[in-house]
């Protein structure tokens, strides 16, 4: 399917209206998974022409994403990944976990961005970061598209390594589903129950009578305070 190439329009606007010199694109992957971390990539690209074929990672085949990663990691000015673990997601909720992962990614950059382009309509990052949210930013903004591809490929590879590293985990087929819902994943959960890599506050456990007693429902006061902005996560 043809698609329009991402541009630097939003980045140029931020530079013109705020005086920002360094702008990072930020995107996440793993929000709706049952297992594994939520991963955020922050990428700085400047205003150079992007590699051919760059767009939202979801619009690309795995083969194309893998090929683009090798190009992108050399092409971007800088990039960094941040993760929030299943335990942190369970304790904090998704919105706060996303912020934690994003801050880790931004703090890991060699330079601090003056502004951030965040994919989506909700600013889960907040103060003190100067944020511009862009719906479908992973399709329209070069830096966000680059972050989208890097985050997706790196997290997929991480999940594949997890799935291959332990005989008790191989049945979950993490290499194929990256921790997201799939028939094989669900069948393994029904048979074996959740692993140390699963999110135990997710409602998939409600459909597993043998294991629903493991569901974590208690939330700390800190997590409630962190999410009191009304931006609901995707715990399902």
ZAFIGU-741425 format. One record per residue: residue in three letters; chain; x, y, z of N, C-alpha, C in turn. Coordinates in nm, 3 decimals, padded with zeros to 5 digits. Example, Ala and Ser with C-alpha at 12.3 -4.5 7.8 and 13.67 -1.06 7.14 Angstrom:
% residues 2
ATOM res chain     n.u     n.v     n.w    ca.u    ca.v    ca.w     c.u     c.v     c.w
ATOM ALA     A  01.319 -00.569  00.780  01.230 -00.450  00.780  01.320 -00.330  00.780
ATOM SER     A  01.285 -00.225  00.708  01.367 -00.106  00.714  01.290  00.003  00.787
END
This chain:
% residues 236
ATOM res chain     n.u     n.v     n.w    ca.u    ca.v    ca.w     c.u     c.v     c.w
ATOM UNK     A  00.085 -00.120  00.000  00.000  00.000  00.000  00.088  00.124  00.000
ATOM UNK     A  00.066  00.219 -00.091  00.147  00.340 -00.093  00.118  00.429  00.028
ATOM UNK     A  00.217  00.502  00.069  00.199  00.592  00.182  00.287  00.715  00.160
ATOM UNK     A  00.249  00.825  00.225  00.327  00.947  00.213  00.448  00.939  00.306
ATOM UNK     A  00.561  00.983  00.257  00.683  00.981  00.337  00.673  01.084  00.449
ATOM UNK     A  00.729  01.055  00.566  00.728  01.152  00.676  00.813  01.274  00.640
ATOM UNK     A  00.785  01.384  00.707  00.856  01.509  00.680  00.909  01.570  00.810
ATOM UNK     A  00.977  01.683  00.795  01.027  01.757  00.912  00.935  01.875  00.945
ATOM UNK     A  00.813  01.874  00.898  00.723  01.989  00.915  00.704  02.025  01.061
ATOM UNK     A  00.672  01.928  01.144  00.647  01.956  01.286  00.775  02.003  01.355
ATOM UNK     A  00.885  01.940  01.321  01.012  01.980  01.382  01.047  02.125  01.344
ATOM UNK     A  01.027  02.159  01.217  01.054  02.297  01.173  00.962  02.396  01.246
ATOM UNK     A  00.837  02.355  01.267  00.743  02.441  01.339  00.788  02.464  01.483
ATOM UNK     A  00.832  02.357  01.548  00.880  02.370  01.686  01.002  02.461  01.693
ATOM UNK     A  01.090  02.444  01.599  01.210  02.529  01.597  01.173  02.676  01.578
ATOM UNK     A  01.076  02.700  01.490  01.038  02.838  01.458  00.961  02.904  01.572
ATOM UNK     A  00.873  02.828  01.638  00.783  02.888  01.737  00.838  02.885  01.879
ATOM UNK     A  00.930  02.795  01.907  00.981  02.783  02.045  01.131  02.812  02.055
ATOM UNK     A  01.199  02.818  01.944  01.343  02.838  01.948  01.422  02.712  01.978
ATOM UNK     A  01.353  02.598  01.979  01.422  02.472  02.007  01.524  02.442  01.898
ATOM UNK     A  01.642  02.400  01.941  01.747  02.363  01.846  01.759  02.212  01.830
ATOM UNK     A  01.733  02.140  01.939  01.742  01.995  01.936  01.604  01.938  01.965
ATOM UNK     A  01.550  01.864  01.869  01.415  01.808  01.881  01.425  01.655  01.870
ATOM UNK     A  01.363  01.586  01.964  01.363  01.440  01.963  01.224  01.388  01.928
ATOM UNK     A  01.220  01.283  01.849  01.095  01.212  01.825  01.087  01.094  01.919
ATOM UNK     A  00.970  01.069  01.974  00.953  00.964  02.074  00.835  00.875  02.035
ATOM UNK     A  00.857  00.744  02.039  00.748  00.650  02.013  00.768  00.528  02.100
ATOM UNK     A  00.659  00.456  02.124  00.662  00.339  02.212  00.613  00.215  02.140
ATOM UNK     A  00.647  00.101  02.198  00.597 -00.028  02.150  00.582 -00.119  02.272
ATOM UNK     A  00.482 -00.206  02.264  00.459 -00.299  02.374  00.349 -00.260  02.468
ATOM UNK     A  00.277 -00.153  02.436  00.172 -00.105  02.527  00.064 -00.211  02.547
ATOM UNK     A  00.022 -00.279  02.440 -00.088 -00.375  02.450 -00.045 -00.519  02.467
ATOM UNK     A  00.082 -00.543  02.492  00.130 -00.680  02.508  00.088 -00.738  02.642
ATOM UNK     A  00.084 -00.870  02.651  00.058 -00.938  02.777  00.187 -00.967  02.852
ATOM UNK     A  00.297 -00.969  02.779  00.426 -01.003  02.840  00.534 -00.909  02.787
ATOM UNK     A  00.639 -00.895  02.867  00.751 -00.812  02.827  00.735 -00.667  02.868
ATOM UNK     A  00.838 -00.587  02.847  00.835 -00.447  02.887  00.759 -00.361  02.787
ATOM UNK     A  00.729 -00.241  02.828  00.693 -00.138  02.731  00.822 -00.064  02.702
ATOM UNK     A  00.848 -00.041  02.573  00.975  00.014  02.529  00.953  00.146  02.456
ATOM UNK     A  01.034  00.243  02.487  01.025  00.375  02.425  01.160  00.407  02.362
ATOM UNK     A  01.155  00.460  02.240  01.276  00.509  02.175  01.266  00.659  02.158
ATOM UNK     A  01.375  00.727  02.188  01.388  00.870  02.159  01.495  00.884  02.050
ATOM UNK     A  01.462  00.952  01.942  01.555  00.966  01.830  01.569  01.113  01.790
ATOM UNK     A  01.691  01.153  01.764  01.721  01.287  01.714  01.775  01.271  01.573
ATOM UNK     A  01.716  01.341  01.477  01.754  01.323  01.338  01.803  01.449  01.271
ATOM UNK     A  01.785  01.565  01.332  01.815  01.688  01.261  01.718  01.705  01.145
ATOM UNK     A  01.759  01.775  01.043  01.670  01.802  00.930  01.719  01.736  00.801
ATOM UNK     A  01.798  01.629  00.818  01.849  01.562  00.699  01.743  01.477  00.631
ATOM UNK     A  01.764  01.450  00.505  01.670  01.369  00.428  01.668  01.227  00.486
ATOM UNK     A  01.550  01.173  00.512  01.541  01.040  00.574  01.571  00.928  00.476
ATOM UNK     A  01.606  00.811  00.528  01.628  00.695  00.441  01.501  00.659  00.364
ATOM UNK     A  01.518  00.608  00.245  01.403  00.569  00.162  01.320  00.463  00.233
ATOM UNK     A  01.188  00.478  00.226  01.098  00.379  00.282  01.066  00.397  00.428
ATOM UNK     A  01.119  00.500  00.492  01.091  00.520  00.634  00.946  00.559  00.655
ATOM UNK     A  00.881  00.491  00.749  00.744  00.524  00.790  00.715  00.453  00.922
ATOM UNK     A  00.594  00.461  00.967  00.549  00.391  01.087  00.586  00.243  01.077
ATOM UNK     A  00.646  00.190  01.181  00.691  00.050  01.180  00.578 -00.048  01.152
ATOM UNK     A  00.456 -00.012  01.190  00.342 -00.103  01.172  00.306 -00.120  01.024
ATOM UNK     A  00.351 -00.027  00.940  00.321 -00.034  00.798  00.428 -00.112  00.720
ATOM UNK     A  00.531 -00.156  00.789  00.643 -00.224  00.724  00.644 -00.373  00.757
ATOM UNK     A  00.693 -00.452  00.664  00.711 -00.595  00.690  00.828 -00.613  00.786
ATOM UNK     A  00.832 -00.725  00.858  00.948 -00.750  00.946  01.081 -00.742  00.873
ATOM UNK     A  01.086 -00.794  00.751  01.210 -00.790  00.674  01.252 -00.647  00.645
ATOM UNK     A  01.156 -00.563  00.607  01.187 -00.424  00.577  01.228 -00.348  00.703
ATOM UNK     A  01.161 -00.378  00.816  01.198 -00.312  00.942  01.342 -00.347  00.980
ATOM UNK     A  01.377 -00.474  00.968  01.512 -00.516  01.003  01.617 -00.446  00.916
ATOM UNK     A  01.589 -00.437  00.787  01.682 -00.371  00.695  01.695 -00.222  00.728
ATOM UNK     A  01.582 -00.159  00.762  01.584 -00.017  00.795  01.660  00.011  00.925
ATOM UNK     A  01.651 -00.082  01.021  01.719 -00.060  01.148  01.868 -00.039  01.127
ATOM UNK     A  01.929 -00.123  01.047  02.072 -00.111  01.023  02.108  00.025  00.965
ATOM UNK     A  02.022  00.076  00.878  02.044  00.208  00.818  02.020  00.318  00.921
ATOM UNK     A  01.909  00.307  00.993  01.868  00.414  01.084  01.966  00.436  01.198
ATOM UNK     A  02.016  00.329  01.256  02.102  00.346  01.372  02.233  00.416  01.336
ATOM UNK     A  02.272  00.409  01.209  02.387  00.486  01.163  02.347  00.627  01.117
ATOM UNK     A  02.223  00.640  01.070  02.178  00.766  01.012  02.137  00.869  01.116
ATOM UNK     A  02.067  00.828  01.221  02.019  00.924  01.320  02.136  00.994  01.388
ATOM UNK     A  02.112  01.116  01.433  02.213  01.189  01.509  02.239  01.121  01.642
ATOM UNK     A  02.131  01.077  01.706  02.141  01.006  01.834  02.010  00.933  01.859
ATOM UNK     A  02.017  00.825  01.935  01.895  00.757  01.978  01.924  00.680  02.107
ATOM UNK     A  01.819  00.653  02.180  01.831  00.576  02.303  01.698  00.508  02.333
ATOM UNK     A  01.707  00.395  02.401  01.588  00.320  02.441  01.568  00.328  02.591
ATOM UNK     A  01.442  00.325  02.631  01.406  00.314  02.772  01.299  00.208  02.786
ATOM UNK     A  01.303  00.133  02.894  01.208  00.026  02.917  01.143  00.041  03.055
ATOM UNK     A  01.019 -00.004  03.065  00.954 -00.023  03.195  00.914 -00.169  03.202
ATOM UNK     A  00.954 -00.236  03.308  00.936 -00.380  03.320  00.792 -00.417  03.349
ATOM UNK     A  00.757 -00.545  03.332  00.622 -00.589  03.370  00.590 -00.557  03.516
ATOM UNK     A  00.689 -00.572  03.604  00.665 -00.540  03.745  00.634 -00.392  03.765
ATOM UNK     A  00.703 -00.307  03.692  00.677 -00.163  03.703  00.542 -00.127  03.643
ATOM UNK     A  00.505 -00.193  03.535  00.373 -00.170  03.476  00.264 -00.210  03.575
ATOM UNK     A  00.281 -00.325  03.639  00.182 -00.371  03.736  00.171 -00.275  03.855
ATOM UNK     A  00.284 -00.222  03.899  00.285 -00.136  04.016  00.234  00.005  03.987
ATOM UNK     A  00.266  00.057  03.868  00.239  00.196  03.838  00.119  00.219  03.747
ATOM UNK     A  00.082  00.118  03.666 -00.016  00.139  03.560  00.055  00.184  03.433
ATOM UNK     A -00.013  00.174  03.320  00.053  00.194  03.193  00.097  00.338  03.169
ATOM UNK     A  00.014  00.436  03.205  00.051  00.574  03.177  00.180  00.612  03.248
ATOM UNK     A  00.190  00.580  03.376  00.311  00.613  03.451  00.429  00.530  03.404
ATOM UNK     A  00.404  00.405  03.363  00.513  00.321  03.312  00.567  00.376  03.181
ATOM UNK     A  00.477  00.425  03.095  00.521  00.488  02.970  00.609  00.610  02.999
ATOM UNK     A  00.567  00.690  03.093  00.648  00.808  03.128  00.785  00.765  03.180
ATOM UNK     A  00.788  00.663  03.264  00.914  00.614  03.318  01.007  00.569  03.205
ATOM UNK     A  00.954  00.492  03.112  01.035  00.443  03.000  01.081  00.559  02.912
ATOM UNK     A  00.993  00.655  02.887  01.028  00.769  02.802  01.136  00.854  02.866
ATOM UNK     A  01.124  00.880  02.994  01.226  00.959  03.064  01.360  00.886  03.062
ATOM UNK     A  01.357  00.755  03.080  01.481  00.678  03.073  01.546  00.691  02.936
ATOM UNK     A  01.464  00.686  02.831  01.518  00.701  02.695  01.576  00.840  02.674
ATOM UNK     A  01.502  00.942  02.712  01.548  01.080  02.693  01.673  01.109  02.775
ATOM UNK     A  01.676  01.058  02.897  01.793  01.080  02.982  01.916  01.008  02.930
ATOM UNK     A  01.895  00.902  02.852  02.008  00.825  02.799  02.067  00.887  02.673
ATOM UNK     A  02.000  00.987  02.614  02.054  01.054  02.497  02.182  01.130  02.534
ATOM UNK     A  02.275  01.142  02.443  02.399  01.215  02.474  02.378  01.366  02.489
ATOM UNK     A  02.268  01.418  02.435  02.233  01.559  02.451  02.087  01.567  02.494
ATOM UNK     A  02.055  01.670  02.570  01.916  01.685  02.616  01.836  01.762  02.512
ATOM UNK     A  01.724  01.707  02.464  01.642  01.777  02.365  01.578  01.903  02.423
ATOM UNK     A  01.563  02.003  02.340  01.490  02.123  02.380  01.339  02.102  02.369
ATOM UNK     A  01.298  02.008  02.283  01.157  01.978  02.264  01.142  01.833  02.219
ATOM UNK     A  01.021  01.782  02.240  00.994  01.641  02.209  00.866  01.633  02.126
ATOM UNK     A  00.872  01.556  02.017  00.752  01.524  01.940  00.707  01.385  01.986
ATOM UNK     A  00.588  01.379  02.041  00.537  01.255  02.100  00.424  01.200  02.015
ATOM UNK     A  00.436  01.074  01.973  00.331  01.013  01.893  00.203  00.997  01.974
ATOM UNK     A  00.089  01.030  01.912 -00.040  01.013  01.979 -00.100  01.145  02.021
ATOM UNK     A -00.213  01.139  02.091 -00.282  01.262  02.131 -00.265  01.294  02.279
ATOM UNK     A -00.211  01.199  02.357 -00.196  01.222  02.501 -00.050  01.247  02.536
ATOM UNK     A -00.027  01.350  02.614  00.108  01.379  02.662  00.131  01.303  02.793
ATOM UNK     A  00.185  01.182  02.781  00.214  01.105  02.902  00.350  01.142  02.961
ATOM UNK     A  00.422  01.231  02.895  00.555  01.270  02.943  00.547  01.386  03.042
ATOM UNK     A  00.487  01.496  02.999  00.462  01.606  03.091  00.586  01.687  03.129
ATOM UNK     A  00.567  01.776  03.224  00.672  01.865  03.273  00.790  01.785  03.329
ATOM UNK     A  00.912  01.834  03.311  00.952  01.964  03.257  00.978  01.963  03.106
ATOM UNK     A  00.938  01.856  03.040  00.967  01.844  02.896  00.869  01.929  02.815
ATOM UNK     A  00.920  01.994  02.712  00.837  02.069  02.618  00.791  01.969  02.511
ATOM UNK     A  00.661  01.941  02.508  00.609  01.831  02.428  00.510  01.881  02.324
ATOM UNK     A  00.521  01.829  02.203  00.420  01.848  02.098  00.366  01.709  02.063
ATOM UNK     A  00.239  01.686  02.090  00.178  01.558  02.054  00.128  01.565  01.911
ATOM UNK     A  00.145  01.454  01.838  00.103  01.448  01.698  00.036  01.314  01.673
ATOM UNK     A -00.093  01.317  01.642 -00.163  01.193  01.608 -00.104  01.137  01.479
ATOM UNK     A -00.072  01.007  01.482 -00.005  00.940  01.371  00.129  01.007  01.338
ATOM UNK     A  00.193  01.054  01.441  00.325  01.113  01.423  00.425  01.014  01.369
ATOM UNK     A  00.402  00.885  01.396  00.495  00.784  01.345  00.485  00.770  01.193
ATOM UNK     A  00.381  00.826  01.132  00.370  00.828  00.987  00.411  00.961  00.926
ATOM UNK     A  00.392  01.070  01.002  00.410  01.203  00.943  00.541  01.271  00.981
ATOM UNK     A  00.603  01.231  01.092  00.723  01.299  01.141  00.845  01.208  01.128
ATOM UNK     A  00.950  01.260  01.069  01.069  01.179  01.044  01.126  01.121  01.173
ATOM UNK     A  01.147  01.204  01.274  01.211  01.157  01.397  01.125  01.054  01.469
ATOM UNK     A  00.993  01.073  01.467  00.904  00.978  01.534  00.900  00.846  01.457
ATOM UNK     A  00.899  00.853  01.324  00.902  00.732  01.244  01.030  00.653  01.269
ATOM UNK     A  01.142  00.722  01.280  01.269  00.655  01.310  01.263  00.589  01.447
ATOM UNK     A  01.207  00.661  01.546  01.194  00.603  01.680  01.102  00.481  01.678
ATOM UNK     A  00.996  00.488  01.597  00.901  00.378  01.586  00.969  00.250  01.538
ATOM UNK     A  01.049  00.262  01.433  01.115  00.143  01.376  01.220  00.088  01.473
ATOM UNK     A  01.301  00.176  01.530  01.405  00.130  01.621  01.344  00.060  01.742
ATOM UNK     A  01.240  00.121  01.802  01.177  00.062  01.919  01.116 -00.075  01.886
ATOM UNK     A  01.046 -00.083  01.773  00.980 -00.208  01.736  01.079 -00.321  01.714
ATOM UNK     A  01.182 -00.297  01.634  01.277 -00.404  01.602  01.354 -00.445  01.726
ATOM UNK     A  01.398 -00.349  01.805  01.476 -00.383  01.924  01.393 -00.459  02.026
ATOM UNK     A  01.267 -00.419  02.046  01.185 -00.493  02.142  01.152 -00.632  02.089
ATOM UNK     A  01.121 -00.644  01.960  01.092 -00.776  01.902  01.211 -00.870  01.921
ATOM UNK     A  01.330 -00.819  01.899  01.448 -00.903  01.916  01.469 -00.941  02.062
ATOM UNK     A  01.441 -00.848  02.152  01.452 -00.877  02.294  01.356 -00.988  02.335
ATOM UNK     A  01.232 -00.980  02.286  01.133 -01.082  02.320  01.170 -01.218  02.259
ATOM UNK     A  01.226 -01.218  02.138  01.269 -01.343  02.075  01.379 -01.408  02.158
ATOM UNK     A  01.471 -01.328  02.209  01.579 -01.381  02.292  01.524 -01.438  02.423
ATOM UNK     A  01.426 -01.369  02.482  01.362 -01.422  02.603  01.298 -01.557  02.575
ATOM UNK     A  01.227 -01.565  02.463  01.156 -01.688  02.430  01.247 -01.804  02.399
ATOM UNK     A  01.368 -01.775  02.354  01.461 -01.883  02.318  01.553 -01.921  02.432
ATOM UNK     A  01.553 -01.843  02.538  01.653 -01.864  02.642  01.616 -01.959  02.751
ATOM UNK     A  01.494 -02.006  02.754  01.449 -02.091  02.864  01.349 -02.192  02.809
ATOM UNK     A  01.373 -02.321  02.834  01.283 -02.424  02.781  01.140 -02.407  02.832
ATOM UNK     A  01.125 -02.351  02.949  00.991 -02.331  03.002  00.917 -02.216  02.938
ATOM UNK     A  00.987 -02.137  02.856  00.926 -02.020  02.793  00.899 -02.042  02.645
ATOM UNK     A  00.964 -02.140  02.585  00.955 -02.155  02.439  00.812 -02.176  02.391
ATOM UNK     A  00.727 -02.238  02.471  00.589 -02.265  02.429  00.509 -02.137  02.406
ATOM UNK     A  00.555 -02.025  02.459  00.480 -01.900  02.445  00.504 -01.833  02.311
ATOM UNK     A  00.602 -01.880  02.235  00.630 -01.829  02.100  00.652 -01.678  02.098
ATOM UNK     A  00.731 -01.629  02.191  00.757 -01.486  02.195  00.827 -01.435  02.069
ATOM UNK     A  00.901 -01.521  02.002  00.967 -01.478  01.879  00.865 -01.443  01.771
ATOM UNK     A  00.749 -01.507  01.776  00.645 -01.483  01.676  00.547 -01.374  01.719
ATOM UNK     A  00.516 -01.366  01.850  00.412 -01.273  01.893  00.463 -01.156  01.977
ATOM UNK     A  00.592 -01.158  02.015  00.653 -01.048  02.091  00.579 -01.018  02.221
ATOM UNK     A  00.510 -01.119  02.275  00.438 -01.099  02.400  00.296 -01.051  02.384
ATOM UNK     A  00.253 -01.028  02.259  00.116 -00.985  02.234  00.022 -01.106  02.231
ATOM UNK     A -00.109 -01.083  02.242 -00.206 -01.193  02.236 -00.196 -01.270  02.104
ATOM UNK     A -00.200 -01.399  02.112 -00.206 -01.487  01.995 -00.261 -01.620  02.043
ATOM UNK     A -00.315 -01.703  01.954 -00.368 -01.834  01.997 -00.263 -01.920  02.067
ATOM UNK     A -00.140 -01.920  02.015 -00.034 -02.000  02.079 -00.001 -01.946  02.216
ATOM UNK     A  00.006 -01.815  02.227  00.036 -01.752  02.355 -00.073 -01.785  02.458
ATOM UNK     A -00.198 -01.773  02.417 -00.308 -01.801  02.509 -00.309 -01.947  02.551
ATOM UNK     A -00.283 -02.038  02.457 -00.281 -02.181  02.491 -00.172 -02.212  02.592
ATOM UNK     A -00.055 -02.149  02.575  00.055 -02.171  02.669  00.021 -02.115  02.806
ATOM UNK     A -00.048 -02.002  02.809 -00.090 -01.946  02.938 -00.188 -02.038  03.008
ATOM UNK     A -00.282 -02.092  02.935 -00.380 -02.181  02.996 -00.313 -02.306  03.054
ATOM UNK     A -00.209 -02.353  02.986 -00.142 -02.475  03.030 -00.040 -02.450  03.140
ATOM UNK     A  00.040 -02.346  03.123  00.154 -02.324  03.213  00.135 -02.210  03.312
ATOM UNK     A  00.043 -02.120  03.282  00.027 -02.002  03.366  00.129 -01.896  03.329
ATOM UNK     A  00.116 -01.777  03.386  00.205 -01.666  03.350  00.348 -01.690  03.398
ATOM UNK     A  00.442 -01.635  03.322  00.583 -01.645  03.355  00.627 -01.518  03.428
ATOM UNK     A  00.754 -01.512  03.458  00.810 -01.393  03.523  00.808 -01.273  03.429
ATOM UNK     A  00.783 -01.297  03.300  00.782 -01.188  03.202  00.642 -01.134  03.177
ATOM UNK     A  00.540 -01.191  03.239  00.402 -01.150  03.214  00.357 -01.038  03.307
ATOM UNK     A  00.265 -00.958  03.256  00.203 -00.852  03.335  00.087 -00.912  03.412
ATOM UNK     A  00.093 -00.905  03.542 -00.006 -00.975  03.624 -00.124 -00.888  03.662
ATOM UNK     A -00.128 -00.764  03.616 -00.244 -00.679  03.642 -00.338 -00.674  03.521
ATOM UNK     A -00.302 -00.743  03.413 -00.382 -00.743  03.290 -00.502 -00.837  03.306
ATOM UNK     A -00.613 -00.801  03.242 -00.737 -00.877  03.261 -00.742 -01.007  03.182
ATOM UNK     A -00.637 -01.040  03.103 -00.636 -01.172  03.039 -00.641 -01.282  03.145
ATOM UNK     A -00.593 -01.252  03.266 -00.596 -01.352  03.373 -00.739 -01.384  03.417
ATOM UNK     A -00.833 -01.291  03.393 -00.972 -01.318  03.428 -01.028 -01.435  03.349
ATOM UNK     A -00.973 -01.459  03.231 -01.020 -01.568  03.146 -00.944 -01.698  03.165
ATOM UNK     A -00.859 -01.704  03.267 -00.780 -01.824  03.295 -00.810 -01.872  03.437
ATOM UNK     A -00.914 -01.953  03.453 -00.959 -01.992  03.587 -00.849 -02.050  03.676
ATOM UNK     A -00.755 -02.125  03.617 -00.650 -02.188  03.698 -00.551 -02.086  03.754
ATOM UNK     A -00.545 -01.970  03.690 -00.438 -01.876  03.725 -00.489 -01.739  03.768
ATOM UNK     A -00.621 -01.719  03.768 -00.670 -01.583  03.796 -00.638 -01.537  03.938
ATOM UNK     A -00.607 -01.631  04.027 -00.572 -01.591  04.163 -00.439 -01.515  04.169
ATOM UNK     A -00.362 -01.522  04.061 -00.233 -01.453  04.057 -00.246 -01.306  04.017
ATOM UNK     A -00.365 -01.266  03.977 -00.382 -01.129  03.927 -00.354 -01.027  04.038
ATOM UNK     A -00.278 -00.926  04.001 -00.246 -00.818  04.093 -00.345 -00.704  04.072
ATOM UNK     A -00.413 -00.666  04.177 -00.512 -00.560  04.165 -00.479 -00.439  04.252
ATOM UNK     A -00.388 -00.455  04.345 -00.357 -00.344  04.434 -00.268 -00.244  04.363
ATOM UNK     A -00.301 -00.118  04.377 -00.223 -00.009  04.318 -00.176  00.083  04.430
ATOM UNK     A -00.053  00.127  04.425  00.000  00.214  04.529 -00.060  00.354  04.519
ATOM UNK     A -00.053  00.429  04.630 -00.100  00.567  04.628 -00.018  00.650  04.530
ATOM UNK     A  00.111  00.619  04.518  00.197  00.692  04.425  00.150  00.673  04.281
ATOM UNK     A  00.111  00.549  04.248  00.070  00.524  04.110 -00.059  00.598  04.078
ATOM UNK     A -00.151  00.605  04.174 -00.275  00.678  04.152 -00.245  00.826  04.131
ATOM UNK     A -00.153  00.880  04.210 -00.118  01.021  04.196 -00.054  01.048  04.060
ATOM UNK     A  00.030  00.955  04.013  00.097  00.972  03.885 -00.002  00.971  03.769
ATOM UNK     A -00.114  00.902  03.786 -00.211  00.890  03.678 -00.334  00.979  03.695
ATOM UNK     A -00.327  01.072  03.792 -00.448  01.149  03.820 -00.479  01.253  03.714
ATOM UNK     A -00.400  01.255  03.605 -00.432  01.345  03.496 -00.546  01.297  03.410
ATOM UNK     A -00.595  01.175  03.435 -00.710  01.125  03.362 -00.676  01.055  03.234
ATOM UNK     A -00.547  01.033  03.205 -00.510  00.964  03.082 -00.504  00.815  03.111
ATOM UNK     A -00.604  00.744  03.071 -00.614  00.604  03.103 -00.518  00.522  03.020
ATOM UNK     A -00.465  00.417  03.082 -00.379  00.324  03.010 -00.459  00.225  02.931
ATOM UNK     A -00.392  00.121  02.884 -00.456  00.021  02.801 -00.448 -00.115  02.868
ATOM UNK     A -00.474 -00.120  02.999 -00.472 -00.245  03.072 -00.593 -00.328  03.029
ATOM UNK     A -00.570 -00.437  02.958 -00.684 -00.515  02.912 -00.650 -00.663  02.915
END
